[in-house]
Amino acid sequence: MLSDLHIENIAVIERADISFTKGLNVLTGETGAGKSIIIDALFAVMGARTSRELVRSDAERALASAVFSSGKAASWLSENEIEAEDELILQRKITEDGKSSCRVCGAPVTAAQLRELSSLLLDIHGQNDGRQLMDEARHRQYLDSFGALEPVLSEYRQAYELFVATKKEIKRLSMDEAEKQRLSDNLKILVEELEKAELREGEEEELSARRDLLHNAEKLTESLNSAYEALYGGEENALSLTESAKADISRAVRYCAELTDAEKTLENAGFMLRDAAETLRDFLKSLDFSPQEYDRLETRLALLRRLSKKYGGGEKELLEKLEKSKQQLDEIEYSDERINKLTLQLEKQRQEVMSKANILTEARRKAAAVLEERIASELRALSMPSVSFLVDITPIEKSGGFDFTGGDEIRFLMSANKGEKPAAISKIASGGELSRIMLAMKNVFSEKDEVETLVFDEIDTGVSGIAASRVGEKLAELSKRKQVLCVTHLPQIAAMADTHYVIEKDEREGRTFTSVTILDREGRKRELARLHGGDNITENTLISAGEQLDAAEKFKRGI
């Protein structure tokens, strides 16, 4: 449930704190007072796209935060490693340059994560959402959602994806003889050239190091010979001098034991000098410089670099390309045989897809029968007594008779009057009828939907008179199962509120400000009177408003 909404510097709202209650929360106010801004703030909190136009003029940033109970989101919070107690706080900040940041319980998240989480918490029906009913591509989604057909659809899609993959593989392997020959010739050249090169991973790096060493062999030999002579050559060298010093210290130790450490240090130094001299000697032997070896290294490196430039990548990538090319050659050589096997497999998969599609179609027909009656019943209660509602399921008109969604074309048809043949909603439904159909669907779907909060932004579009009263009653019934927030211009709906908020706008010092106030009974009477007759509020309109509130309370007690 949505308990609190905090707004800062969003459009004309400098600051607003709104506490919502269980049941039906209604927001009313003059056109342009800022009712839609509250919906915009909720959309922002839900992770919808925002822009700098949302930020109040002269403000550095806008902020919207909403507080929910966290029960329904416990699993999501755990998966995303976010800690929350009883309250779940969603926050969206938008800077004056249009950049935004999102947080959940203080932890930074992406807008996509915010959308994912908020979809578990509330559902907003915007002013234009009724138009979604005219988009027949959505009708299948509505039906599948109502029938809880996701498991059946998932099984179908697994079979369909295997079928599509096999079809693509056949297409990939199928080519004319000229194209097959051209590709085969190119692959054979590549395989022959790379196999002849006898590539070894890491070879270029190894050869480059050896080449560089040989390139500097003369200078290196001179330096190493000089060092070796100093350590071990001639009569007086570092090792002989060290050993002589050690012998002198050894004689002195007989008379002064304190020199024992110095004796050991010189002894160790002698060992280290001898080891160093032997290392230099062995290394000098390995530098047996050969111009022929240098030329061989240069030739091999040139080959490796040419292959790398020609086919791309180093030795590792070239070896992978070699193996892949061999596989491609095998596929070309045995492509006809492979295609024949895949064609047989494809037919079996086609039969499996058709079988799963038929199961899905049957499940949809059963769900459709129930949905038709439920929606028609809801619409009759919304002052459409002669309505008929039909879910039209026909075979899909595509190659193969099925696609990713199954084998069905699904359209919602309706007739609002007796004697009229049901037709596409997009062709016959008025704005008021679209609003009522959408409300009917929300009411039906909400029984299975775990979302606790429903938001309606002017669900009363195109509705008046008795139909408006029925819409108000239906929202009141819905609010017994869900928390409902509703922006409306109709007194029939406002009268049903459990909590009634009025949005007001005023101008101070050349700036526009919007405030949100919870109304008591007297305030509600005046607001209902204004909704009925505008600013001309009389004693009679106040009495009528009071009677309307009493009638609404009586209706709600009977639900």
C-alpha positions in Angstrom: 0.0 0.0 0.0 1.1 3.6 -0.8 1.2 5.5 2.5 3.0 8.7 1.7 4.1 10.8 -1.3 6.6 13.6 -1.0 7.1 16.1 -3.8 9.6 18.9 -4.1 10.0 21.4 -7.0 8.0 19.4 -9.6 6.3 21.9 -12.0 4.1 24.2 -9.9 4.4 22.2 -6.7 7.1 23.7 -4.6 6.6 21.2 -1.8 3.8 18.7 -0.9 3.4 15.9 1.5 0.4 13.6 1.0 -0.5 10.8 3.3 -2.8 8.3 1.7 -5.2 5.9 3.4 -6.8 2.5 2.7 -9.8 2.4 0.5 -10.7 5.1 -2.1 -8.5 8.2 -2.2 -10.0 10.9 -4.5 -8.2 14.0 -5.7 -10.2 16.9 -7.2 -9.4 20.5 -8.1 -9.7 23.1 -10.7 -8.3 22.4 -14.2 -4.7 23.3 -14.2 -4.4 23.2 -10.4 -1.8 20.5 -10.5 -3.7 17.2 -10.2 -1.8 15.7 -13.1 1.5 16.7 -11.5 0.9 14.3 -8.7 0.4 11.5 -11.2 3.7 12.7 -12.9 5.4 12.4 -9.6 4.2 8.9 -9.2 5.3 8.0 -12.7 8.8 9.4 -11.8 8.9 7.3 -8.7 8.0 4.3 -10.9 11.1 4.8 -13.1 9.3 6.4 -16.1 11.2 8.6 -18.5 11.7 12.1 -17.1 12.9 15.5 -18.4 14.2 18.8 -17.1 10.8 20.3 -17.9 9.5 18.5 -14.8 11.8 20.6 -12.6 10.2 23.8 -11.2 11.5 27.0 -12.7 14.6 28.4 -10.8 15.0 25.2 -8.8 18.2 23.2 -9.0 16.5 19.8 -8.7 13.1 18.1 -8.3 12.4 15.2 -5.9 9.7 12.6 -5.6 9.6 9.9 -3.0 7.0 7.4 -2.1 6.6 5.2 0.9 5.0 1.7 0.6 4.6 -1.3 2.8 7.4 -3.7 1.8 5.6 -7.1 2.1 4.9 -7.7 -1.6 8.5 -6.7 -2.6 10.4 -8.9 -0.1 11.6 -11.3 -2.8 12.7 -8.5 -5.1 14.6 -6.7 -2.3 16.4 -9.9 -1.4 17.4 -10.7 -5.0 18.8 -7.1 -5.3 20.5 -7.2 -1.9 18.6 -4.2 -0.5 17.6 -4.1 3.1 14.2 -2.7 4.2 12.1 -3.0 7.3 8.4 -2.4 7.3 8.6 0.7 5.0 9.9 0.7 1.5 11.0 4.1 0.2 11.3 4.8 -3.5 13.0 8.0 -4.6 13.7 9.8 -7.8 15.7 13.0 -8.1 15.9 15.1 -11.3 18.4 17.9 -11.8 17.8 21.0 -13.8 19.9 19.6 -16.7 17.6 16.6 -16.9 19.8 14.0 -15.3 18.1 11.7 -12.7 19.0 9.3 -10.0 17.0 6.6 -8.4 17.2 5.1 -4.9 15.4 2.3 -3.0 15.7 2.6 0.8 18.8 4.8 0.3 20.5 2.3 -2.1 21.2 3.5 -5.6 19.4 1.6 -8.4 18.8 2.0 -12.1 15.5 3.4 -13.6 14.9 -0.1 -15.0 15.1 -1.6 -11.5 12.8 1.1 -10.2 10.3 0.2 -12.9 10.6 -3.5 -12.1 10.0 -2.9 -8.4 7.2 -0.4 -8.7 5.3 -2.8 -11.0 4.9 -5.0 -8.0 3.5 -2.2 -5.9 1.2 -0.1 -8.0 -0.6 0.2 -11.3 -1.3 3.5 -12.9 -4.1 4.0 -15.5 -3.3 7.2 -17.2 -5.6 9.5 -19.2 -4.6 7.9 -22.5 -4.4 4.3 -21.4 -8.0 3.6 -22.5 -6.6 4.0 -26.0 -4.6 0.8 -25.4 -7.8 -1.1 -25.7 -7.9 0.0 -29.4 -4.5 -1.6 -30.0 -5.5 -5.1 -30.9 -1.9 -6.3 -30.4 -2.5 -5.9 -26.7 -5.6 -8.0 -26.6 -3.7 -11.3 -26.5 -1.7 -10.0 -23.6 -4.9 -9.1 -21.7 -6.5 -12.5 -22.3 -3.3 -14.5 -21.4 -2.9 -12.4 -18.3 -6.6 -13.0 -17.2 -6.3 -16.8 -17.9 -2.9 -17.1 -16.2 -1.7 -18.8 -19.4 2.0 -17.9 -19.0 3.0 -21.6 -18.2 1.1 -22.9 -21.3 2.5 -20.1 -23.5 6.0 -20.8 -22.1 5.8 -24.4 -23.2 4.6 -23.4 -26.6 7.5 -20.9 -27.0 10.1 -23.5 -26.1 8.9 -25.7 -29.0 8.6 -22.7 -31.3 12.1 -21.5 -30.6 13.6 -25.0 -31.4 11.6 -24.9 -34.7 12.9 -21.5 -35.6 16.5 -22.4 -34.8 16.3 -25.5 -37.0 14.7 -23.5 -39.8 17.6 -20.9 -39.6 20.2 -23.7 -39.6 18.7 -25.1 -42.8 18.7 -21.7 -44.4 22.3 -21.2 -43.4 23.4 -24.5 -44.9 21.4 -24.1 -48.1 23.3 -22.4 -50.9 23.7 -22.8 -54.6 26.6 -24.9 -56.0 28.6 -21.9 -57.2 28.4 -20.3 -53.8 29.3 -23.5 -52.1 32.3 -24.0 -54.4 33.5 -20.5 -53.9 33.3 -20.7 -50.1 34.9 -24.2 -50.1 37.9 -23.0 -52.2 38.5 -20.0 -49.9 38.3 -22.2 -46.8 40.7 -24.7 -48.2 43.3 -22.0 -49.0 43.0 -20.7 -45.4 43.2 -24.2 -43.8 46.2 -25.2 -46.0 48.1 -21.9 -45.2 47.5 -22.0 -41.5 48.2 -25.7 -41.1 51.5 -25.3 -43.1 52.5 -22.5 -40.7 52.4 -24.9 -37.8 51.3 -22.2 -35.4 52.0 -22.3 -31.7 50.3 -20.0 -29.2 52.8 -17.5 -27.7 55.4 -18.1 -30.4 55.6 -14.6 -31.8 56.3 -13.1 -28.3 59.0 -15.8 -27.7 60.7 -15.3 -31.0 60.6 -11.5 -30.7 62.4 -11.7 -27.4 65.1 -14.0 -28.9 65.5 -11.8 -31.9 66.0 -8.7 -29.8 68.6 -10.6 -27.7 70.6 -11.6 -30.8 70.3 -8.2 -32.3 72.2 -6.8 -29.3 74.5 -9.8 -28.9 77.8 -7.9 -29.6 77.2 -5.2 -27.0 75.8 -7.7 -24.5 78.8 -10.1 -24.9 81.3 -7.2 -24.4 79.6 -6.2 -21.2 79.3 -9.7 -19.8 82.9 -10.5 -20.6 84.0 -7.4 -18.8 81.9 -8.4 -15.8 83.2 -12.0 -15.8 86.8 -10.8 -15.9 86.2 -8.6 -12.9 84.6 -11.4 -11.0 86.8 -14.4 -12.0 89.5 -13.5 -14.5 93.2 -12.7 -14.1 95.2 -13.1 -10.9 93.4 -10.3 -9.0 89.6 -10.5 -9.3 86.7 -9.9 -7.0 86.5 -13.6 -6.0 90.3 -14.0 -5.3 90.4 -10.7 -3.3 87.3 -11.8 -1.3 88.8 -15.2 -0.5 92.1 -13.6 0.5 90.3 -11.2 2.9 88.3 -14.1 4.3 91.5 -16.0 5.0 93.0 -13.0 6.8 89.8 -12.7 9.0 89.8 -16.4 9.7 93.3 -16.0 11.3 92.2 -13.0 13.2 89.2 -14.9 14.6 91.6 -17.1 16.6 92.3 -14.0 18.7 89.0 -12.2 18.5 85.8 -14.2 18.3 83.8 -11.1 17.7 85.0 -11.2 14.1 83.1 -14.5 13.4 80.2 -12.7 11.7 82.5 -10.9 9.4 84.2 -14.1 8.5 80.8 -15.8 7.6 79.8 -12.7 5.6 82.9 -12.9 3.5 82.5 -16.7 3.1 79.0 -16.2 1.8 80.1 -13.4 -0.5 82.6 -15.8 -2.0 79.9 -18.3 -2.7 77.7 -15.6 -4.3 80.5 -14.2 -6.4 81.4 -17.7 -7.7 77.7 -18.4 -8.5 77.4 -15.1 -10.4 80.5 -15.8 -12.4 79.3 -19.2 -13.4 75.9 -17.8 -14.4 77.7 -15.2 -16.6 79.9 -17.9 -18.1 76.9 -20.1 -19.0 74.9 -17.2 -20.5 77.9 -16.2 -22.6 78.0 -19.7 -24.0 74.3 -19.4 -25.0 75.0 -16.3 -26.9 76.7 -18.2 -29.6 75.6 -15.7 -32.2 74.7 -17.0 -35.6 73.6 -14.7 -38.5 71.7 -17.7 -39.9 69.6 -18.0 -36.7 68.8 -14.3 -36.8 67.7 -14.5 -40.4 65.5 -17.6 -39.6 63.9 -15.6 -36.7 63.2 -12.6 -38.9 61.6 -14.8 -41.6 59.4 -16.7 -39.1 58.2 -13.4 -37.5 57.4 -12.0 -40.9 55.3 -15.0 -41.7 53.4 -14.7 -38.4 52.8 -11.0 -38.9 51.5 -11.6 -42.4 49.1 -14.2 -41.3 47.9 -12.1 -38.5 47.3 -9.1 -40.8 45.6 -11.3 -43.4 43.2 -13.2 -41.2 43.1 -11.0 -38.0 44.3 -11.8 -34.5 47.3 -13.4 -32.9 48.3 -17.1 -32.8 45.3 -18.0 -30.5 42.8 -16.4 -32.8 44.4 -17.9 -35.9 44.3 -21.4 -34.4 40.6 -20.9 -33.5 39.9 -19.7 -37.0 41.6 -22.8 -38.4 39.4 -25.1 -36.3 36.3 -23.2 -37.3 37.2 -23.3 -40.9 37.8 -27.1 -40.8 34.3 -27.4 -39.3 32.8 -25.3 -42.0 34.5 -27.4 -44.7 33.0 -30.5 -43.1 29.6 -28.8 -43.1 29.9 -27.9 -46.8 31.1 -31.4 -47.7 28.2 -33.1 -45.8 25.7 -30.2 -46.1 23.2 -32.1 -48.2 23.1 -35.0 -45.8 22.9 -32.5 -42.9 20.0 -30.6 -44.5 18.1 -33.8 -45.1 18.4 -34.7 -41.4 17.4 -31.2 -40.3 14.4 -31.2 -42.7 13.1 -34.4 -41.1 13.7 -32.9 -37.7 12.0 -29.6 -38.7 8.8 -31.5 -39.7 8.7 -33.2 -36.3 9.2 -29.9 -34.6 6.5 -28.3 -36.7 4.1 -31.0 -35.5 5.1 -30.4 -31.9 4.6 -26.6 -32.3 1.1 -27.2 -33.8 0.3 -29.5 -30.9 1.4 -27.0 -28.3 -0.4 -24.2 -30.3 -3.6 -26.1 -30.2 -3.3 -26.7 -26.5 -2.7 -22.9 -26.0 -5.7 -22.1 -28.3 -8.0 -24.3 -26.3 -6.8 -22.7 -23.0 -7.4 -19.3 -24.5 -11.0 -20.2 -25.6 -11.8 -21.4 -22.1 -10.4 -18.2 -20.6 -12.2 -16.1 -23.2 -15.5 -17.6 -22.3 -15.1 -16.6 -18.7 -13.7 -13.2 -19.5 -16.5 -12.4 -21.9 -19.1 -13.0 -19.2 -17.1 -11.2 -16.5 -16.5 -8.1 -18.6 -20.1 -8.0 -19.8 -21.3 -8.2 -16.2 -19.1 -5.4 -15.1 -20.1 -3.2 -18.0 -23.8 -3.8 -17.3 -23.2 -2.6 -13.8 -21.6 0.5 -15.4 -24.8 1.6 -17.2 -24.3 -0.4 -20.3 -27.3 -2.7 -19.9 -27.4 -4.0 -23.5 -23.7 -4.5 -24.0 -22.2 -7.7 -25.4 -18.5 -8.4 -25.2 -16.8 -11.0 -27.3 -13.2 -12.3 -27.5 -12.7 -13.2 -31.1 -10.1 -15.9 -31.6 -9.2 -16.8 -35.2 -6.3 -18.7 -36.8 -3.3 -16.5 -37.4 -2.8 -15.4 -41.0 0.9 -15.9 -41.3 3.2 -18.4 -43.1 3.0 -21.7 -41.1 0.0 -20.5 -39.1 1.8 -19.6 -36.0 4.3 -17.1 -34.6 6.0 -16.4 -31.2 2.6 -15.7 -29.6 0.9 -18.9 -30.7 -1.5 -19.7 -33.5 -4.2 -17.1 -32.7 -5.3 -13.7 -33.8 -7.2 -12.2 -30.8 -9.5 -9.2 -30.9 -12.0 -7.8 -28.4 -15.3 -7.0 -30.0 -18.3 -5.4 -28.5 -21.8 -4.1 -29.1 -23.2 -1.4 -26.9 -26.8 -1.7 -28.1 -29.2 -4.5 -28.8 -29.4 -5.6 -32.4 -26.0 -4.4 -33.3 -23.4 -6.9 -34.5 -20.2 -6.9 -32.3 -17.4 -5.0 -33.9 -13.8 -4.0 -33.1 -13.6 -1.8 -30.0 -11.4 0.6 -32.0 -14.2 1.2 -34.4 -17.3 1.7 -32.2 -16.3 2.5 -28.6 -16.7 6.1 -27.5 -14.3 7.8 -25.0 -16.7 7.1 -22.2 -17.2 3.5 -23.2 -13.4 3.0 -23.4 -13.1 4.3 -19.9 -15.7 2.0 -18.6 -14.3 -1.0 -20.4 -10.9 -0.3 -19.0 -12.4 0.0 -15.5 -14.2 -3.2 -15.9 -11.0 -5.0 -17.0 -9.1 -3.5 -14.1 -11.8 -4.7 -11.7 -11.8 -8.2 -13.1 -8.0 -8.5 -13.4 -7.4 -7.1 -9.9 -8.9 -10.2 -8.3 -5.8 -12.1 -9.5 -3.3 -9.3 -9.5 -1.1 -9.0 -6.4 -0.5 -5.2 -6.9 -2.1 -3.5 -3.9 -2.5 0.0 -5.2 -4.4 1.1 -8.3 -4.2 4.7 -9.6 -6.8 6.1 -12.0 -6.1 9.5 -13.7 -9.5 10.7 -14.9 -11.0 7.3 -15.5 -14.3 9.3 -15.9 -13.3 10.7 -19.3 -16.5 11.0 -21.4 -18.7 9.7 -18.6 -21.6 11.6 -17.1 -25.0 11.2 -15.4 -26.0 7.8 -14.2 -22.9 6.2 -15.8 -20.8 8.5 -13.7 -22.6 7.3 -10.5 -22.0 3.7 -11.6 -18.3 4.3 -12.1 -18.1 5.8 -8.6 -19.8 2.8 -7.2 -17.5 0.4 -9.0 -14.4 2.3 -7.8 -15.8 2.0 -4.2 -16.3 -1.7 -4.6 -12.8 -2.1 -6.1 -11.4 -0.1 -3.1 -12.6 -2.8 -0.7 -10.0 -5.1 -2.2 -7.3 -2.6 -3.3 -6.1 0.8 -2.3 -7.4 3.1 -5.0 -6.2 6.6 -5.9 -8.4 8.5 -8.4 -8.2 11.9 -10.0 -11.6 13.0 -11.1 -13.8 16.0 -12.1 -17.1 14.2 -11.3 -18.9 14.7 -8.0 -20.5 11.3 -8.3 -17.0 9.7 -8.0 -15.7 12.2 -5.4 -18.7 11.5 -3.2 -17.5 7.9 -2.8 -14.1 8.8 -1.4 -12.9 7.5 1.9 -10.4 10.3 1.9 -10.9 13.4 -0.3 -8.0 15.7 -1.3 -8.4 19.0 -3.0 -5.6 20.5 -5.2 -5.6 24.2 -5.2 -3.4 26.8 -7.0 -2.6 30.4 -6.1 -0.1 33.1 -7.1 2.2 34.9 -4.8 4.9 37.4 -5.7 4.7 36.5 -9.3 5.0 32.7 -8.8 2.5 29.9 -8.9 2.1 27.5 -6.0 0.0 24.4 -5.6 -1.2 23.0 -2.3 -2.9 19.7 -1.3 -5.5 19.6 1.5 -7.5 16.8 3.1 -11.1 17.8 3.3 -13.5 17.3 6.2 -17.2 16.8 5.6 -17.9 20.5 5.3 -15.0 20.9 2.9 -16.2 18.0 0.9 -19.7 19.5 0.6 -18.3 22.7 -0.8 -16.1 20.8 -3.2 -18.9 18.6 -4.4 -21.1 21.7 -4.8 -18.3 23.3 -6.9 -18.0 20.2 -9.1 -21.7 20.3 -9.7 -22.1 24.0 -10.5 -18.8 25.8 -10.5 -18.0 28.7 -8.3 -21.7 29.6 -7.8 -22.2 27.7 -4.6 -25.6 28.2 -3.0 -27.4 26.8 0.0 -29.3 24.4 -2.2 -26.2 23.1 -3.9 -24.6 22.5 -0.4 -27.7 20.6 0.7 -27.6 18.6 -2.5 -23.9 17.8 -1.9 -24.6 16.7 1.7 -27.4 14.4 0.5 -25.0 13.0 -2.1 -22.4 12.2 0.6 -25.1 10.5 2.7 -26.2 8.4 -0.2 -22.6 7.4 -0.9 -21.9 6.4 2.7 -25.1 4.3 2.6 -23.9 2.6 -0.6 -20.5 1.8 0.9 -21.9 0.4 4.1 -23.8 -2.1 1.9 -20.8 -3.3 -0.1 
